[in-house]
Amino acid sequence: MHAEMDAILSASISGISPRGCRMYVTTYPCHYCARHIVAAGIDEVQFIEPYPKSKETDLHSDSITTESHYWLPPSDAGTHVLFRPFVGVAPRLYRRVFLKDRDYKNKITGEYALGEPAWGRPTEVYRVSYPSMEAELSLDAADD
């Protein structure tokens, strides 16, 4: 059983309805989990990692969307569950982002000057959503 299905069943067994809730998952849900999410009445799913082979939006285009413009949650009479990438610091990067591995001020003048971390700036990558990146990559692959 996948974690999404387990979460839905655990909530139900505890007498808590997942209807109208937001679900946070590590990876974009598979099509089996997507069916359970839609059936449970969950409004939104935020995922950290994409699942490039995913066909959920094709298989369930009548009930799942990745477009948040003009989206209305199913609990507010909407028709589609929103699957969107989590925007923030993912658990895998949390330590790297908040680790004090660089100077935050000039040691001589005391002036604030945030130094560049040795690992670069991965946060620039997250300014574009995963679905947008996947669409661009699939267009690049089609051109090759």
C-alpha positions in Angstrom: 0.0 0.0 0.0 1.3 3.4 -0.9 1.5 6.2 1.7 -1.3 8.2 0.1 -3.7 5.3 0.3 -2.5 4.6 3.9 -3.1 8.2 4.9 -6.7 8.2 3.5 -7.5 4.8 5.1 -6.0 5.8 8.4 -8.0 9.1 8.5 -11.2 7.1 7.7 -10.5 4.5 10.4 -9.9 7.3 12.9 -13.3 8.9 12.0 -11.7 11.9 10.2 -12.9 12.7 6.8 -10.1 13.7 4.3 -12.8 15.6 2.2 -11.6 19.2 1.6 -8.1 18.6 2.9 -4.7 19.3 1.4 -2.3 16.3 1.1 1.5 16.7 1.1 3.5 13.9 -0.5 7.1 13.4 -1.4 6.6 12.2 -5.0 3.8 12.9 -7.5 1.1 10.3 -6.9 0.8 7.2 -9.0 -2.5 6.6 -10.9 -3.8 4.2 -8.2 -3.2 6.8 -5.5 -4.6 9.5 -7.7 -7.9 7.6 -8.0 -8.1 7.2 -4.2 -7.3 10.9 -3.7 -10.1 12.0 -6.0 -12.6 9.5 -4.5 -11.7 10.7 -1.0 -12.7 14.3 -1.9 -9.2 15.8 -1.2 -9.0 19.3 -2.6 -5.2 19.6 -3.3 -2.0 17.6 -3.4 1.4 19.2 -3.1 4.3 17.1 -4.1 8.1 17.6 -3.7 9.5 15.4 -6.5 7.9 15.0 -9.9 7.2 11.6 -11.4 8.2 12.0 -15.1 6.4 8.8 -16.3 3.1 10.0 -14.7 0.0 9.8 -16.8 -2.4 11.0 -14.1 -3.4 14.2 -15.9 -4.1 12.2 -19.1 -5.9 9.3 -17.3 -7.9 11.5 -15.0 -8.2 14.8 -17.0 -11.9 14.9 -15.8 -10.9 15.2 -12.2 -7.2 16.3 -11.8 -5.6 19.5 -12.9 -2.1 21.0 -12.5 -3.3 24.5 -13.4 -4.1 26.7 -10.4 -5.4 29.7 -12.4 -9.1 29.9 -11.8 -9.1 26.6 -9.9 -11.9 26.1 -7.5 -11.5 23.3 -4.9 -14.0 20.4 -5.1 -15.1 21.2 -1.5 -16.2 24.6 -2.9 -18.1 23.2 -5.9 -15.0 22.8 -8.1 -14.6 19.8 -10.3 -10.8 19.1 -10.2 -8.3 18.1 -7.5 -5.2 20.4 -7.9 -1.8 18.6 -8.1 1.0 21.1 -7.7 4.6 21.2 -6.8 5.5 22.2 -3.3 7.3 25.6 -3.2 9.7 26.0 -0.4 12.6 24.2 1.1 12.3 20.4 0.6 13.4 18.2 3.4 16.3 16.9 1.4 17.6 20.5 1.0 16.6 21.9 4.4 20.0 21.2 6.0 21.9 22.7 3.1 19.8 25.9 3.0 20.0 26.6 6.8 23.5 25.3 7.5 25.9 28.1 8.5 28.5 27.3 5.9 29.2 30.8 4.8 29.8 34.3 6.3 26.8 36.5 6.9 28.7 39.7 7.4 32.1 41.2 6.6 34.4 40.2 9.5 36.3 43.5 9.3 33.5 46.1 8.9 30.7 44.1 10.4 28.6 45.0 7.3 25.9 42.5 6.2 27.2 40.6 3.2 25.8 37.1 2.6 28.5 34.9 1.1 27.9 32.4 -1.7 27.5 28.8 -0.4 30.0 26.2 -1.7 27.1 24.2 -3.2 25.7 27.1 -5.3 22.1 28.4 -5.4 19.6 25.6 -6.1 16.7 27.8 -5.1 16.9 29.5 -8.6 15.7 26.2 -10.1 12.4 26.3 -8.1 11.2 29.6 -9.6 9.7 27.5 -12.4 7.1 24.7 -11.5 7.9 21.1 -12.2 5.0 20.7 -14.7 6.5 23.7 -16.7 10.0 22.2 -16.6 8.6 18.8 -17.7 6.7 20.4 -20.6 9.8 22.3 -21.7 12.0 19.1 -21.4 9.5 17.1 -23.5 9.5 19.8 -26.2 13.3 19.7 -26.2 13.3 15.9 -26.5 10.8 16.1 -29.4 13.1 18.5 -31.2 16.0 16.1 -31.0 
